[in-house]
Amino acid sequence: MDRPNIQGQIGYLTLNSEGAVLASEGDLKNDEKTAGILHGLITLAHNRLDPKAFDKGFKRLTVTYEDHAYVVCLSNRKIHIVKRQVQAT
């Protein structure tokens, strides 16, 4: 599968709905620990957030650190995670 390169991308994971890694590359290559943590975060958000947010089409969740961010998107029953480098302002 040919993945588009996202500006600042330093790694990616693709998970199935149960959290199993389907594809990975870069900093996240074979990173099942990060996959498990982010899958757990999605599950927690799904259980704690207003259900209407998911009914309306939950699109993206971003976890931001000082130097990088994880962008999580749900699409076609798969979880797409991109690790991006964040530029200091």
PDB file as gemmi writes it, atoms N, CA and C in Angstrom:
CRYST1    1.000    1.000    1.000  90.00  90.00  90.00 P 1                      
ATOM      1  N   MET A   1       0.842  -1.183   0.000  1.00  0.00           N  
ATOM      2  CA  MET A   1       0.000   0.000   0.000  1.00  0.00           C  
ATOM      3  C   MET A   1       0.878   1.233   0.000  1.00  0.00           C  
ATOM      4  N   ASP A   2       0.656   2.132  -0.897  1.00  0.00           N  
ATOM      5  CA  ASP A   2       1.437   3.350  -1.003  1.00  0.00           C  
ATOM      6  C   ASP A   2       0.784   4.418  -0.139  1.00  0.00           C  
ATOM      7  N   ARG A   3       1.497   4.829   0.906  1.00  0.00           N  
ATOM      8  CA  ARG A   3       0.966   5.818   1.837  1.00  0.00           C  
ATOM      9  C   ARG A   3       1.463   7.203   1.458  1.00  0.00           C  
ATOM     10  N   PRO A   4       0.597   8.201   1.520  1.00  0.00           N  
ATOM     11  CA  PRO A   4       1.072   9.562   1.265  1.00  0.00           C  
ATOM     12  C   PRO A   4       1.977  10.022   2.410  1.00  0.00           C  
ATOM     13  N   ASN A   5       3.002  10.796   2.091  1.00  0.00           N  
ATOM     14  CA  ASN A   5       3.888  11.319   3.110  1.00  0.00           C  
ATOM     15  C   ASN A   5       3.290  12.604   3.659  1.00  0.00           C  
ATOM     16  N   ILE A   6       3.059  12.644   4.944  1.00  0.00           N  
ATOM     17  CA  ILE A   6       2.494  13.810   5.605  1.00  0.00           C  
ATOM     18  C   ILE A   6       3.642  14.681   6.089  1.00  0.00           C  
ATOM     19  N   GLN A   7       3.530  15.978   5.890  1.00  0.00           N  
ATOM     20  CA  GLN A   7       4.598  16.896   6.264  1.00  0.00           C  
ATOM     21  C   GLN A   7       4.956  16.722   7.739  1.00  0.00           C  
ATOM     22  N   GLY A   8       6.236  16.533   8.019  1.00  0.00           N  
ATOM     23  CA  GLY A   8       6.713  16.370   9.379  1.00  0.00           C  
ATOM     24  C   GLY A   8       6.576  14.957   9.926  1.00  0.00           C  
ATOM     25  N   GLN A   9       6.063  14.035   9.116  1.00  0.00           N  
ATOM     26  CA  GLN A   9       5.852  12.654   9.575  1.00  0.00           C  
ATOM     27  C   GLN A   9       7.188  11.979   9.850  1.00  0.00           C  
ATOM     28  N   ILE A  10       7.284  11.349  11.036  1.00  0.00           N  
ATOM     29  CA  ILE A  10       8.489  10.595  11.368  1.00  0.00           C  
ATOM     30  C   ILE A  10       8.177   9.134  11.676  1.00  0.00           C  
ATOM     31  N   GLY A  11       6.911   8.771  11.553  1.00  0.00           N  
ATOM     32  CA  GLY A  11       6.515   7.381  11.731  1.00  0.00           C  
ATOM     33  C   GLY A  11       5.010   7.238  11.639  1.00  0.00           C  
ATOM     34  N   TYR A  12       4.558   5.994  11.408  1.00  0.00           N  
ATOM     35  CA  TYR A  12       3.117   5.750  11.388  1.00  0.00           C  
ATOM     36  C   TYR A  12       2.805   4.321  11.824  1.00  0.00           C  
ATOM     37  N   LEU A  13       1.585   4.148  12.267  1.00  0.00           N  
ATOM     38  CA  LEU A  13       1.020   2.837  12.609  1.00  0.00           C  
ATOM     39  C   LEU A  13      -0.365   2.756  11.994  1.00  0.00           C  
ATOM     40  N   THR A  14      -0.736   1.589  11.534  1.00  0.00           N  
ATOM     41  CA  THR A  14      -2.111   1.316  11.142  1.00  0.00           C  
ATOM     42  C   THR A  14      -2.551   0.120  11.977  1.00  0.00           C  
ATOM     43  N   LEU A  15      -3.676   0.278  12.684  1.00  0.00           N  
ATOM     44  CA  LEU A  15      -4.193  -0.769  13.564  1.00  0.00           C  
ATOM     45  C   LEU A  15      -5.568  -1.216  13.094  1.00  0.00           C  
ATOM     46  N   ASN A  16      -5.931  -2.448  13.431  1.00  0.00           N  
ATOM     47  CA  ASN A  16      -7.316  -2.856  13.203  1.00  0.00           C  
ATOM     48  C   ASN A  16      -8.139  -2.397  14.400  1.00  0.00           C  
ATOM     49  N   SER A  17      -9.429  -2.643  14.378  1.00  0.00           N  
ATOM     50  CA  SER A  17     -10.299  -2.133  15.440  1.00  0.00           C  
ATOM     51  C   SER A  17     -10.009  -2.740  16.810  1.00  0.00           C  
ATOM     52  N   GLU A  18      -9.330  -3.884  16.848  1.00  0.00           N  
ATOM     53  CA  GLU A  18      -8.964  -4.506  18.119  1.00  0.00           C  
ATOM     54  C   GLU A  18      -7.609  -4.022  18.626  1.00  0.00           C  
ATOM     55  N   GLY A  19      -6.888  -3.227  17.838  1.00  0.00           N  
ATOM     56  CA  GLY A  19      -5.620  -2.678  18.264  1.00  0.00           C  
ATOM     57  C   GLY A  19      -4.389  -3.415  17.753  1.00  0.00           C  
ATOM     58  N   ALA A  20      -4.571  -4.434  16.910  1.00  0.00           N  
ATOM     59  CA  ALA A  20      -3.431  -5.171  16.358  1.00  0.00           C  
ATOM     60  C   ALA A  20      -2.771  -4.341  15.254  1.00  0.00           C  
ATOM     61  N   VAL A  21      -1.443  -4.351  15.226  1.00  0.00           N  
ATOM     62  CA  VAL A  21      -0.697  -3.585  14.230  1.00  0.00           C  
ATOM     63  C   VAL A  21      -0.794  -4.266  12.868  1.00  0.00           C  
ATOM     64  N   LEU A  22      -1.272  -3.517  11.872  1.00  0.00           N  
ATOM     65  CA  LEU A  22      -1.371  -4.005  10.497  1.00  0.00           C  
ATOM     66  C   LEU A  22      -0.199  -3.531   9.658  1.00  0.00           C  
ATOM     67  N   ALA A  23       0.280  -2.309   9.946  1.00  0.00           N  
ATOM     68  CA  ALA A  23       1.402  -1.735   9.203  1.00  0.00           C  
ATOM     69  C   ALA A  23       2.098  -0.726  10.096  1.00  0.00           C  
ATOM     70  N   SER A  24       3.401  -0.538   9.878  1.00  0.00           N  
ATOM     71  CA  SER A  24       4.155   0.438  10.661  1.00  0.00           C  
ATOM     72  C   SER A  24       5.421   0.821   9.908  1.00  0.00           C  
ATOM     73  N   GLU A  25       5.951   1.995  10.259  1.00  0.00           N  
ATOM     74  CA  GLU A  25       7.172   2.465   9.609  1.00  0.00           C  
ATOM     75  C   GLU A  25       7.781   3.580  10.449  1.00  0.00           C  
ATOM     76  N   GLY A  26       9.034   3.899  10.189  1.00  0.00           N  
ATOM     77  CA  GLY A  26       9.719   5.006  10.850  1.00  0.00           C  
ATOM     78  C   GLY A  26       9.882   4.780  12.344  1.00  0.00           C  
ATOM     79  N   ASP A  27       9.722   5.839  13.134  1.00  0.00           N  
ATOM     80  CA  ASP A  27       9.871   5.763  14.589  1.00  0.00           C  
ATOM     81  C   ASP A  27       8.893   4.791  15.238  1.00  0.00           C  
ATOM     82  N   LEU A  28       7.805   4.467  14.561  1.00  0.00           N  
ATOM     83  CA  LEU A  28       6.787   3.590  15.136  1.00  0.00           C  
ATOM     84  C   LEU A  28       6.833   2.166  14.573  1.00  0.00           C  
ATOM     85  N   LYS A  29       7.884   1.843  13.841  1.00  0.00           N  
ATOM     86  CA  LYS A  29       8.001   0.509  13.244  1.00  0.00           C  
ATOM     87  C   LYS A  29       7.963  -0.556  14.348  1.00  0.00           C  
ATOM     88  N   ASN A  30       6.998  -1.460  14.239  1.00  0.00           N  
ATOM     89  CA  ASN A  30       6.809  -2.562  15.187  1.00  0.00           C  
ATOM     90  C   ASN A  30       6.635  -2.090  16.630  1.00  0.00           C  
ATOM     91  N   ASP A  31       6.118  -0.888  16.839  1.00  0.00           N  
ATOM     92  CA  ASP A  31       5.961  -0.321  18.184  1.00  0.00           C  
ATOM     93  C   ASP A  31       4.598  -0.697  18.767  1.00  0.00           C  
ATOM     94  N   GLU A  32       4.514  -1.923  19.244  1.00  0.00           N  
ATOM     95  CA  GLU A  32       3.246  -2.419  19.794  1.00  0.00           C  
ATOM     96  C   GLU A  32       2.896  -1.750  21.116  1.00  0.00           C  
ATOM     97  N   LYS A  33       3.906  -1.274  21.850  1.00  0.00           N  
ATOM     98  CA  LYS A  33       3.634  -0.588  23.117  1.00  0.00           C  
ATOM     99  C   LYS A  33       2.862   0.708  22.863  1.00  0.00           C  
ATOM    100  N   THR A  34       3.349   1.534  21.935  1.00  0.00           N  
ATOM    101  CA  THR A  34       2.651   2.777  21.602  1.00  0.00           C  
ATOM    102  C   THR A  34       1.275   2.473  21.018  1.00  0.00           C  
ATOM    103  N   ALA A  35       1.190   1.446  20.188  1.00  0.00           N  
ATOM    104  CA  ALA A  35      -0.099   1.046  19.616  1.00  0.00           C  
ATOM    105  C   ALA A  35      -1.094   0.722  20.730  1.00  0.00           C  
ATOM    106  N   GLY A  36      -0.657  -0.034  21.722  1.00  0.00           N  
ATOM    107  CA  GLY A  36      -1.536  -0.407  22.831  1.00  0.00           C  
ATOM    108  C   GLY A  36      -1.974   0.788  23.657  1.00  0.00           C  
ATOM    109  N   ILE A  37      -1.039   1.694  23.908  1.00  0.00           N  
ATOM    110  CA  ILE A  37      -1.364   2.890  24.694  1.00  0.00           C  
ATOM    111  C   ILE A  37      -2.373   3.760  23.959  1.00  0.00           C  
ATOM    112  N   LEU A  38      -2.137   4.019  22.674  1.00  0.00           N  
ATOM    113  CA  LEU A  38      -3.048   4.876  21.918  1.00  0.00           C  
ATOM    114  C   LEU A  38      -4.398   4.203  21.681  1.00  0.00           C  
ATOM    115  N   HIS A  39      -4.405   2.891  21.490  1.00  0.00           N  
ATOM    116  CA  HIS A  39      -5.680   2.178  21.358  1.00  0.00           C  
ATOM    117  C   HIS A  39      -6.466   2.286  22.671  1.00  0.00           C  
ATOM    118  N   GLY A  40      -5.770   2.154  23.787  1.00  0.00           N  
ATOM    119  CA  GLY A  40      -6.423   2.318  25.094  1.00  0.00           C  
ATOM    120  C   GLY A  40      -6.976   3.717  25.284  1.00  0.00           C  
ATOM    121  N   LEU A  41      -6.245   4.719  24.805  1.00  0.00           N  
ATOM    122  CA  LEU A  41      -6.705   6.103  24.899  1.00  0.00           C  
ATOM    123  C   LEU A  41      -7.966   6.320  24.073  1.00  0.00           C  
ATOM    124  N   ILE A  42      -8.011   5.727  22.892  1.00  0.00           N  
ATOM    125  CA  ILE A  42      -9.210   5.829  22.052  1.00  0.00           C  
ATOM    126  C   ILE A  42     -10.397   5.168  22.750  1.00  0.00           C  
ATOM    127  N   THR A  43     -10.157   4.001  23.325  1.00  0.00           N  
ATOM    128  CA  THR A  43     -11.216   3.293  24.046  1.00  0.00           C  
ATOM    129  C   THR A  43     -11.705   4.118  25.227  1.00  0.00           C  
ATOM    130  N   LEU A  44     -10.767   4.702  25.988  1.00  0.00           N  
ATOM    131  CA  LEU A  44     -11.133   5.545  27.123  1.00  0.00           C  
ATOM    132  C   LEU A  44     -11.939   6.748  26.660  1.00  0.00           C  
ATOM    133  N   ALA A  45     -11.484   7.409  25.597  1.00  0.00           N  
ATOM    134  CA  ALA A  45     -12.205   8.570  25.076  1.00  0.00           C  
ATOM    135  C   ALA A  45     -13.606   8.176  24.628  1.00  0.00           C  
ATOM    136  N   HIS A  46     -13.706   7.039  23.971  1.00  0.00           N  
ATOM    137  CA  HIS A  46     -15.014   6.575  23.488  1.00  0.00           C  
ATOM    138  C   HIS A  46     -15.965   6.335  24.653  1.00  0.00           C  
ATOM    139  N   ASN A  47     -15.441   5.826  25.765  1.00  0.00           N  
ATOM    140  CA  ASN A  47     -16.276   5.525  26.929  1.00  0.00           C  
ATOM    141  C   ASN A  47     -16.593   6.758  27.763  1.00  0.00           C  
ATOM    142  N   ARG A  48     -15.747   7.793  27.715  1.00  0.00           N  
ATOM    143  CA  ARG A  48     -15.896   8.961  28.587  1.00  0.00           C  
ATOM    144  C   ARG A  48     -16.482  10.191  27.912  1.00  0.00           C  
ATOM    145  N   LEU A  49     -16.241  10.338  26.616  1.00  0.00           N  
ATOM    146  CA  LEU A  49     -16.732  11.528  25.923  1.00  0.00           C  
ATOM    147  C   LEU A  49     -18.214  11.408  25.608  1.00  0.00           C  
ATOM    148  N   ASP A  50     -18.792  12.530  25.301  1.00  0.00           N  
ATOM    149  CA  ASP A  50     -20.196  12.574  24.911  1.00  0.00           C  
ATOM    150  C   ASP A  50     -20.416  11.648  23.717  1.00  0.00           C  
ATOM    151  N   PRO A  51     -21.303  10.662  23.838  1.00  0.00           N  
ATOM    152  CA  PRO A  51     -21.542   9.726  22.729  1.00  0.00           C  
ATOM    153  C   PRO A  51     -21.923  10.426  21.430  1.00  0.00           C  
ATOM    154  N   LYS A  52     -22.494  11.620  21.508  1.00  0.00           N  
ATOM    155  CA  LYS A  52     -22.877  12.350  20.305  1.00  0.00           C  
ATOM    156  C   LYS A  52     -21.647  12.710  19.467  1.00  0.00           C  
ATOM    157  N   ALA A  53     -20.495  12.867  20.113  1.00  0.00           N  
ATOM    158  CA  ALA A  53     -19.265  13.171  19.367  1.00  0.00           C  
ATOM    159  C   ALA A  53     -18.928  12.031  18.419  1.00  0.00           C  
ATOM    160  N   PHE A  54     -19.180  10.798  18.849  1.00  0.00           N  
ATOM    161  CA  PHE A  54     -18.892   9.645  18.008  1.00  0.00           C  
ATOM    162  C   PHE A  54     -19.996   9.410  16.996  1.00  0.00           C  
ATOM    163  N   ASP A  55     -21.237   9.728  17.365  1.00  0.00           N  
ATOM    164  CA  ASP A  55     -22.349   9.594  16.425  1.00  0.00           C  
ATOM    165  C   ASP A  55     -22.200  10.573  15.258  1.00  0.00           C  
ATOM    166  N   LYS A  56     -21.624  11.722  15.530  1.00  0.00           N  
ATOM    167  CA  LYS A  56     -21.447  12.737  14.492  1.00  0.00           C  
ATOM    168  C   LYS A  56     -20.213  12.476  13.653  1.00  0.00           C  
ATOM    169  N   GLY A  57     -19.453  11.463  13.962  1.00  0.00           N  
ATOM    170  CA  GLY A  57     -18.288  11.136  13.156  1.00  0.00           C  
ATOM    171  C   GLY A  57     -16.985  11.624  13.752  1.00  0.00           C  
ATOM    172  N   PHE A  58     -16.615  11.055  14.884  1.00  0.00           N  
ATOM    173  CA  PHE A  58     -15.328  11.343  15.514  1.00  0.00           C  
ATOM    174  C   PHE A  58     -14.249  11.242  14.451  1.00  0.00           C  
ATOM    175  N   LYS A  59     -13.500  12.311  14.228  1.00  0.00           N  
ATOM    176  CA  LYS A  59     -12.567  12.364  13.106  1.00  0.00           C  
ATOM    177  C   LYS A  59     -11.109  12.196  13.521  1.00  0.00           C  
ATOM    178  N   ARG A  60     -10.691  12.932  14.565  1.00  0.00           N  
ATOM    179  CA  ARG A  60      -9.266  12.946  14.856  1.00  0.00           C  
ATOM    180  C   ARG A  60      -9.021  13.241  16.332  1.00  0.00           C  
ATOM    181  N   LEU A  61      -7.969  12.622  16.839  1.00  0.00           N  
ATOM    182  CA  LEU A  61      -7.507  12.855  18.203  1.00  0.00           C  
ATOM    183  C   LEU A  61      -6.020  13.150  18.104  1.00  0.00           C  
ATOM    184  N   THR A  62      -5.573  14.224  18.731  1.00  0.00           N  
ATOM    185  CA  THR A  62      -4.157  14.587  18.687  1.00  0.00           C  
ATOM    186  C   THR A  62      -3.609  14.630  20.103  1.00  0.00           C  
ATOM    187  N   VAL A  63      -2.474  13.961  20.306  1.00  0.00           N  
ATOM    188  CA  VAL A  63      -1.760  13.978  21.580  1.00  0.00           C  
ATOM    189  C   VAL A  63      -0.450  14.708  21.304  1.00  0.00           C  
ATOM    190  N   THR A  64      -0.275  15.874  21.931  1.00  0.00           N  
ATOM    191  CA  THR A  64       0.854  16.733  21.614  1.00  0.00           C  
ATOM    192  C   THR A  64       1.865  16.779  22.758  1.00  0.00           C  
ATOM    193  N   TYR A  65       3.120  16.605  22.397  1.00  0.00           N  
ATOM    194  CA  TYR A  65       4.250  16.750  23.309  1.00  0.00           C  
ATOM    195  C   TYR A  65       5.058  17.952  22.843  1.00  0.00           C  
ATOM    196  N   GLU A  66       6.126  18.276  23.565  1.00  0.00           N  
ATOM    197  CA  GLU A  66       6.932  19.445  23.222  1.00  0.00           C  
ATOM    198  C   GLU A  66       7.557  19.348  21.825  1.00  0.00           C  
ATOM    199  N   ASP A  67       8.038  18.157  21.459  1.00  0.00           N  
ATOM    200  CA  ASP A  67       8.760  18.029  20.190  1.00  0.00           C  
ATOM    201  C   ASP A  67       8.078  17.142  19.152  1.00  0.00           C  
ATOM    202  N   HIS A  68       6.990  16.476  19.525  1.00  0.00           N  
ATOM    203  CA  HIS A  68       6.275  15.635  18.568  1.00  0.00           C  
ATOM    204  C   HIS A  68       4.811  15.499  18.976  1.00  0.00           C  
ATOM    205  N   ALA A  69       4.020  14.983  18.033  1.00  0.00           N  
ATOM    206  CA  ALA A  69       2.597  14.763  18.296  1.00  0.00           C  
ATOM    207  C   ALA A  69       2.164  13.472  17.622  1.00  0.00           C  
ATOM    208  N   TYR A  70       1.182  12.815  18.218  1.00  0.00           N  
ATOM    209  CA  TYR A  70       0.542  11.655  17.609  1.00  0.00           C  
ATOM    210  C   TYR A  70      -0.819  12.112  17.115  1.00  0.00           C  
ATOM    211  N   VAL A  71      -1.074  11.920  15.841  1.00  0.00           N  
ATOM    212  CA  VAL A  71      -2.364  12.260  15.257  1.00  0.00           C  
ATOM    213  C   VAL A  71      -3.062  10.941  14.950  1.00  0.00           C  
ATOM    214  N   VAL A  72      -4.226  10.747  15.546  1.00  0.00           N  
ATOM    215  CA  VAL A  72      -4.963   9.495  15.430  1.00  0.00           C  
ATOM    216  C   VAL A  72      -6.255   9.757  14.666  1.00  0.00           C  
ATOM    217  N   CYS A  73      -6.457   9.014  13.580  1.00  0.00           N  
ATOM    218  CA  CYS A  73      -7.671   9.137  12.770  1.00  0.00           C  
ATOM    219  C   CYS A  73      -8.324   7.767  12.652  1.00  0.00           C  
ATOM    220  N   LEU A  74      -9.632   7.751  12.702  1.00  0.00           N  
ATOM    221  CA  LEU A  74     -10.395   6.520  12.530  1.00  0.00           C  
ATOM    222  C   LEU A  74     -11.017   6.556  11.137  1.00  0.00           C  
ATOM    223  N   SER A  75     -10.753   5.516  10.340  1.00  0.00           N  
ATOM    224  CA  SER A  75     -11.288   5.475   8.980  1.00  0.00           C  
ATOM    225  C   SER A  75     -11.394   4.035   8.511  1.00  0.00           C  
ATOM    226  N   ASN A  76     -12.528   3.701   7.925  1.00  0.00           N  
ATOM    227  CA  ASN A  76     -12.747   2.358   7.364  1.00  0.00           C  
ATOM    228  C   ASN A  76     -12.426   1.240   8.354  1.00  0.00           C  
ATOM    229  N   ARG A  77     -12.876   1.409   9.591  1.00  0.00           N  
ATOM    230  CA  ARG A  77     -12.676   0.410  10.660  1.00  0.00           C  
ATOM    231  C   ARG A  77     -11.207   0.149  10.947  1.00  0.00           C  
ATOM    232  N   LYS A  78     -10.364   1.118  10.618  1.00  0.00           N  
ATOM    233  CA  LYS A  78      -8.951   1.047  10.940  1.00  0.00           C  
ATOM    234  C   LYS A  78      -8.564   2.302  11.701  1.00  0.00           C  
ATOM    235  N   ILE A  79      -7.494   2.183  12.475  1.00  0.00           N  
ATOM    236  CA  ILE A  79      -6.975   3.302  13.238  1.00  0.00           C  
ATOM    237  C   ILE A  79      -5.633   3.684  12.610  1.00  0.00           C  
ATOM    238  N   HIS A  80      -5.539   4.924  12.162  1.00  0.00           N  
ATOM    239  CA  HIS A  80      -4.322   5.414  11.526  1.00  0.00           C  
ATOM    240  C   HIS A  80      -3.650   6.389  12.487  1.00  0.00           C  
ATOM    241  N   ILE A  81      -2.396   6.120  12.818  1.00  0.00           N  
ATOM    242  CA  ILE A  81      -1.643   6.947  13.749  1.00  0.00           C  
ATOM    243  C   ILE A  81      -0.397   7.456  13.035  1.00  0.00           C  
ATOM    244  N   VAL A  82      -0.204   8.759  13.073  1.00  0.00           N  
ATOM    245  CA  VAL A  82       0.986   9.372  12.489  1.00  0.00           C  
ATOM    246  C   VAL A  82       1.730  10.095  13.606  1.00  0.00           C  
ATOM    247  N   LYS A  83       3.013   9.847  13.687  1.00  0.00           N  
ATOM    248  CA  LYS A  83       3.863  10.607  14.609  1.00  0.00           C  
ATOM    249  C   LYS A  83       4.498  11.723  13.799  1.00  0.00           C  
ATOM    250  N   ARG A  84       4.249  12.969  14.229  1.00  0.00           N  
ATOM    251  CA  ARG A  84       4.751  14.141  13.502  1.00  0.00           C  
ATOM    252  C   ARG A  84       5.685  14.934  14.386  1.00  0.00           C  
ATOM    253  N   GLN A  85       6.682  15.497  13.762  1.00  0.00           N  
ATOM    254  CA  GLN A  85       7.595  16.386  14.450  1.00  0.00           C  
ATOM    255  C   GLN A  85       6.888  17.733  14.609  1.00  0.00           C  
ATOM    256  N   VAL A  86       6.993  18.318  15.805  1.00  0.00           N  
ATOM    257  CA  VAL A  86       6.358  19.601  16.076  1.00  0.00           C  
ATOM    258  C   VAL A  86       7.456  20.651  16.152  1.00  0.00           C  
ATOM    259  N   GLN A  87       7.251  21.732  15.448  1.00  0.00           N  
ATOM    260  CA  GLN A  87       8.217  22.814  15.453  1.00  0.00           C  
ATOM    261  C   GLN A  87       7.925  23.749  16.611  1.00  0.00           C  
ATOM    262  N   ALA A  88       8.939  24.095  17.379  1.00  0.00           N  
ATOM    263  CA  ALA A  88       8.774  25.025  18.495  1.00  0.00           C  
ATOM    264  C   ALA A  88       8.421  26.406  17.965  1.00  0.00           C  
ATOM    265  N   THR A  89       7.560  27.095  18.681  1.00  0.00           N  
ATOM    266  CA  THR A  89       7.159  28.438  18.248  1.00  0.00           C  
ATOM    267  C   THR A  89       7.877  29.498  19.029  1.00  0.00           C  
TER     268      THR A  89                                                      
END                                                                             
